[in-house]
Amino acid sequence: MFLDKLQDSPSLEMINLVFQMKTAGKEVISLAPGDPSFDTPKEIVEVAHKSMLEGGTHYVHSYGTLDVRNAIVDKVRRKNGIRAKLENAIFITAKMAVFASLASVSGRSYEALVPDPGYFYSEPIVLTGGKPVRYRLSPSFGLDLDEIKKKTGPKTRAIVINTPSNPTGTVFGRSELRELYDFCYDRDVYILSDEAYEDLVYSREHVSVGSLEKSPERVLSLYTLSKSYSMPGWRAGYVVGPEERVALMNKLLEHTVTCFPPFIMHASAYALNSGDRFIQEFKKEYVKRRRLLHDRMAEIPALEPAEVEGSFYAFPGYKVKMNSRELSRKLLRDQNVAVLPGTAFGPSGEKHLRLCFAAPEETIERAMDGMKAFFAENP
């Protein structure tokens, strides 16, 4: 493994500071972690409980139980337009899915392109023996195809995209995804499409790039139940991709975790089959919180907010002469308000902050009160 090559994370540094303050008895008003404030719907919990009582606590296949794999295939065909079959689906936690997907397409001294700013994809690339190559997003945080083409080389095995995006809240359009897919198909490059926030889209249509092919061939589509169904602690997710790549991911699971808990899979199958109403209930609340956060950011002249098209993150720029790591630490120290520094998401995230509006409205109000006071004191 390549654990010694991993660098410290500015985001984890901030989360650890929050934990230290809370342990010391200090209140922290946090818009930092992407953890929904809602509990998992009771019906989903009851399915897991029933499964445990009925013996769903034994080993199962590394691919996942038949009911959850069928639910995955039905869902991506119905909702995402991906023409998947059972052999294209595997149940796996979303964060491990990134690692496993990269491992399945990796080669000796390979390279993979990752968005800048973007989620933490570089570390699993390093862990699988590859080299992460950052590609800058456009000024509006859309895909810059010229930049991607320029950064793609003979060692490139995969290009990672994330739509809706963490941290920027951007949703990529069909035409740019089509251009990216055609480019990758011609170059024999895989696309890893992280669609964790697929159900939290407000002003644009979510398009799965995997829907652009007749059957999974070049695209590995990654999903999670954490955000859509408020199930972050369940570690429930799945990948739909080319059969031979999914088979390699299964080998990885066989020799690491063996399998995931079947009672979690049964509950996940229920959510995928019958949980659209929960998604709509949560989304209705996120729409209100999005508007609240936007209105409160507009009260602060030092902030430069952009429209949040999807996810539950805002990624405003700011005008204060302070780098984002220093600013976020000072904001926490002076106002007990926790946000993530933009530089945690790559060099192009500098002079930005990530604010999560998965928190309750009261928390958002208090956090923005603190930020307003902070920027008034630090012009």
C-alpha positions in Angstrom: 0.0 0.0 0.0 1.0 3.6 -0.2 -0.3 5.0 3.1 2.9 6.9 3.7 2.3 9.0 0.6 -1.0 10.4 1.8 -1.0 14.0 2.8 -2.8 15.6 5.8 -6.3 16.8 5.0 -7.3 20.4 5.7 -11.0 19.3 6.0 -10.1 16.6 8.6 -8.0 19.2 10.4 -11.1 21.4 10.8 -13.3 18.5 11.8 -10.8 17.5 14.5 -10.7 21.1 15.8 -14.4 20.9 16.1 -14.2 17.7 18.1 -11.6 19.1 20.4 -13.7 22.2 21.1 -16.8 20.0 21.8 -14.8 17.7 24.0 -13.6 20.8 26.0 -17.3 21.7 26.5 -17.4 24.6 24.0 -20.3 25.1 21.7 -19.7 24.9 17.9 -22.1 26.1 15.3 -21.2 23.8 12.4 -21.8 24.0 8.7 -18.8 21.8 8.1 -19.7 18.1 7.7 -22.1 16.9 5.0 -24.2 15.0 7.4 -28.0 15.4 7.0 -29.8 16.6 10.1 -32.7 14.2 9.5 -32.9 10.8 11.0 -33.3 7.8 8.7 -37.0 7.2 8.1 -38.5 4.8 10.6 -39.8 2.5 7.9 -36.3 1.9 6.6 -35.0 1.2 10.1 -37.9 -1.2 10.7 -37.0 -3.2 7.6 -33.4 -3.6 8.9 -34.7 -4.6 12.4 -37.0 -7.2 10.9 -34.2 -8.6 8.8 -32.0 -9.0 11.8 -34.7 -10.8 13.8 -35.3 -13.1 10.8 -31.7 -14.1 10.5 -30.2 -11.5 8.2 -27.0 -11.5 10.1 -25.0 -14.1 8.3 -22.5 -14.1 5.4 -23.9 -13.3 1.9 -22.3 -12.9 -1.5 -19.7 -10.1 -1.9 -21.7 -8.7 -4.8 -24.7 -8.2 -2.4 -28.0 -9.9 -1.8 -30.2 -10.6 -4.8 -32.9 -8.2 -3.6 -30.7 -5.2 -3.3 -28.9 -5.9 -6.6 -32.3 -6.2 -8.4 -33.4 -3.0 -6.7 -30.2 -1.3 -7.9 -30.7 -2.4 -11.5 -34.4 -1.4 -11.5 -33.6 2.0 -10.0 -30.8 3.0 -12.4 -32.9 1.8 -15.4 -35.9 3.7 -14.2 -34.3 6.9 -12.7 -30.9 7.2 -14.4 -31.6 5.7 -17.8 -28.7 3.3 -17.4 -29.2 0.0 -19.3 -27.8 -2.2 -16.5 -28.2 -5.9 -15.8 -27.6 -7.8 -12.6 -23.9 -8.5 -13.5 -23.3 -4.7 -13.7 -24.3 -4.0 -10.1 -22.5 -4.3 -6.8 -23.4 -3.1 -3.3 -20.5 -1.2 -1.7 -20.1 1.8 0.6 -19.8 5.0 -1.5 -16.4 6.0 -0.2 -15.0 2.5 -0.7 -16.6 2.5 -4.1 -14.3 5.3 -5.2 -11.3 3.2 -4.1 -12.6 -0.1 -5.6 -13.6 1.5 -8.9 -10.1 3.0 -9.3 -8.5 -0.3 -8.4 -10.6 -2.0 -11.0 -9.4 0.2 -13.8 -5.8 0.9 -12.6 -2.6 -0.1 -14.3 1.1 0.2 -13.6 2.0 3.8 -12.9 -1.4 5.0 -14.1 -2.9 8.4 -14.0 -6.4 9.6 -13.2 -7.9 13.0 -13.6 -9.7 14.6 -10.7 -11.7 17.9 -10.6 -10.2 21.1 -9.1 -12.0 22.1 -6.9 -13.4 18.7 -6.1 -14.0 16.0 -3.5 -11.1 14.0 -2.1 -10.4 11.6 -5.0 -6.7 12.0 -5.0 -6.1 9.9 -2.0 -7.7 6.7 -3.3 -5.8 7.1 -6.6 -2.5 7.2 -4.6 -3.6 4.2 -2.6 -4.1 2.2 -5.8 -0.7 3.1 -7.1 -1.7 5.9 -9.4 -0.9 9.6 -9.8 -3.8 12.1 -9.5 -3.8 14.8 -12.1 -6.0 17.8 -11.3 -8.1 19.4 -14.1 -9.5 22.9 -13.4 -13.1 23.5 -13.7 -14.4 26.5 -15.7 -14.9 29.8 -13.9 -18.5 28.9 -13.2 -17.3 25.4 -12.0 -18.6 23.6 -15.1 -16.6 21.1 -17.1 -13.7 22.6 -19.1 -13.3 20.1 -21.9 -10.2 21.8 -23.4 -8.6 21.6 -19.9 -9.5 17.9 -19.6 -8.2 17.1 -23.1 -4.9 18.9 -22.3 -4.4 17.0 -19.1 -5.2 13.6 -20.6 -2.1 11.6 -21.5 -1.0 8.1 -22.5 -1.1 7.0 -18.8 -4.6 8.3 -18.2 -6.9 5.4 -17.2 -9.8 7.3 -15.8 -11.4 10.7 -15.5 -13.4 11.4 -12.3 -16.5 13.6 -12.4 -18.9 14.6 -9.7 -22.3 15.9 -10.5 -24.0 17.5 -8.6 -20.7 18.6 -7.3 -19.3 18.6 -3.8 -18.2 21.3 -3.0 -19.4 23.7 -5.7 -23.1 22.8 -6.0 -22.7 22.7 -9.8 -24.8 20.3 -12.0 -23.2 19.3 -15.4 -25.3 19.6 -18.5 -26.1 16.8 -21.0 -24.1 18.3 -23.9 -20.8 18.6 -21.9 -21.3 15.1 -20.6 -21.8 13.8 -24.1 -18.6 15.5 -25.3 -16.7 14.1 -22.4 -18.1 10.6 -23.0 -17.2 10.7 -26.7 -13.7 11.8 -25.9 -13.2 9.1 -23.3 -14.7 6.4 -25.6 -12.3 7.4 -28.4 -9.3 7.4 -26.0 -10.2 4.1 -24.2 -10.5 6.0 -20.9 -12.9 5.2 -18.1 -15.3 7.7 -16.5 -15.9 7.5 -12.8 -19.1 9.4 -12.2 -19.8 10.2 -8.6 -23.5 11.0 -8.4 -24.0 11.0 -4.6 -26.3 14.1 -4.7 -28.3 13.0 -7.7 -31.7 13.6 -5.9 -30.8 17.0 -4.6 -31.1 19.1 -7.8 -32.9 22.5 -7.8 -32.5 24.4 -11.0 -31.2 21.9 -13.6 -31.8 18.4 -14.7 -29.5 15.7 -13.4 -28.0 13.6 -16.2 -26.2 10.3 -15.6 -23.3 10.0 -18.1 -23.9 6.3 -18.0 -27.2 6.8 -19.8 -25.3 7.8 -22.9 -24.1 4.3 -23.6 -26.2 1.2 -24.7 -24.8 -0.9 -21.9 -22.2 -0.2 -19.2 -18.8 -0.1 -21.1 -16.7 2.9 -20.2 -18.7 4.4 -17.3 -18.7 3.4 -13.6 -21.6 5.2 -11.9 -21.2 5.6 -8.1 -24.2 6.1 -5.8 -25.0 6.3 -2.1 -28.1 6.2 0.1 -26.5 8.5 2.6 -27.8 11.8 1.2 -31.1 10.8 -0.6 -32.5 8.8 2.3 -30.5 10.4 5.2 -28.6 7.1 5.9 -25.0 8.3 6.3 -24.2 6.0 9.2 -25.4 2.9 7.3 -22.5 3.1 4.8 -24.8 2.0 2.0 -24.0 2.6 -1.6 -23.5 0.8 -4.9 -21.7 0.9 -8.3 -23.1 0.2 -11.7 -20.4 -0.4 -14.4 -18.9 -2.8 -17.0 -19.2 -6.4 -16.0 -15.5 -7.2 -16.0 -14.7 -4.1 -13.8 -17.5 -4.9 -11.3 -16.1 -8.5 -11.1 -12.7 -7.1 -10.1 -14.4 -4.9 -7.5 -16.0 -8.1 -6.2 -12.6 -9.7 -5.8 -11.4 -6.8 -3.8 -14.4 -7.2 -1.4 -13.9 -10.9 -1.2 -10.4 -10.4 0.1 -11.1 -7.4 2.4 -14.5 -7.0 4.0 -16.0 -10.4 2.7 -19.4 -8.8 2.5 -21.6 -6.1 3.9 -24.3 -6.7 6.5 -27.3 -8.3 4.8 -29.8 -6.4 7.0 -28.4 -3.1 5.7 -28.8 -4.4 2.1 -32.5 -5.4 2.8 -33.2 -2.0 4.2 -31.4 -0.4 1.2 -33.5 -2.5 -1.2 -36.6 -1.2 0.5 -35.4 2.4 0.2 -34.6 2.1 -3.5 -37.9 0.4 -4.3 -40.2 2.4 -2.1 -38.4 5.5 -0.8 -39.1 8.2 -3.3 -41.5 9.9 -0.9 -38.7 10.3 1.6 -36.5 11.9 -1.0 -39.2 14.5 -1.7 -39.8 15.2 2.0 -36.1 15.9 2.6 -35.7 17.9 -0.7 -38.5 20.2 0.3 -36.6 21.1 3.4 -33.3 21.5 1.6 -35.0 23.9 -0.8 -36.0 26.1 2.1 -32.6 25.9 3.7 -30.9 26.7 0.4 -33.0 29.9 0.1 -32.3 30.8 3.7 -28.5 30.4 3.2 -28.6 32.3 0.0 -30.5 35.2 1.5 -28.2 35.4 4.5 -25.0 35.3 2.4 -26.4 38.2 0.4 -26.3 40.3 3.6 -22.5 40.0 3.8 -20.7 42.2 1.3 -17.5 40.3 1.7 -19.0 37.1 0.3 -19.5 36.3 -3.4 -22.1 33.5 -3.5 -23.0 31.6 -6.7 -26.2 29.7 -7.4 -26.4 26.3 -5.9 -27.8 24.1 -8.6 -27.5 20.8 -6.7 -26.2 19.1 -3.5 -26.5 20.8 -0.1 -23.4 22.9 -0.3 -22.7 26.5 -1.1 -19.2 27.5 -2.2 -19.0 31.3 -2.0 -15.9 33.3 -2.7 -14.8 36.0 -0.3 -12.9 39.3 -0.5 -10.9 39.3 2.8 -7.1 39.2 2.5 -6.7 35.9 4.2 -6.2 32.4 2.8 -9.2 30.0 3.3 -7.4 27.8 5.8 -6.5 30.7 8.0 -9.9 32.3 7.7 -11.8 29.1 8.6 -9.6 28.6 11.7 -10.0 32.2 12.8 -13.8 32.0 12.2 -14.0 29.0 14.4 -11.8 30.6 17.1 -13.6 34.0 17.1 -17.2 33.0 16.5 -17.4 29.3 17.1 -18.6 28.8 13.5 -17.2 25.8 11.6 -17.0 25.8 7.8 -14.5 24.1 5.5 -11.7 26.0 3.7 -11.9 25.9 -0.1 -8.3 24.9 -0.4 -9.3 21.5 1.1 -10.8 20.8 -2.3 -7.8 21.7 -4.4 -5.7 24.8 -5.2 -8.6 26.3 -7.3 -10.7 26.3 -4.1 -8.6 29.0 -2.5 -10.5 32.2 -1.6 -13.7 30.1 -1.2 -15.5 28.5 1.8 -17.7 25.4 1.8 -21.0 25.9 3.7 -23.3 22.9 4.2 -27.0 23.6 4.5 -27.9 20.1 5.6 -28.0 21.6 9.1 -31.3 22.8 10.7 -32.5 26.3 9.9 -31.7 27.5 13.4 -28.1 26.4 13.0 -27.9 28.1 9.6 -29.2 31.4 11.1 -26.8 31.3 14.0 -23.8 30.4 11.8 -24.6 33.2 9.4 -25.0 35.7 12.3 -21.5 34.7 13.4 -20.1 35.0 9.9 -21.7 38.4 9.5 -20.1 39.6 12.7 -16.7 38.0 11.7 -16.6 39.8 8.3 -17.6 43.1 9.9 -14.7 42.8 12.2 -12.3 41.6 9.5 -12.9 43.8 6.4 
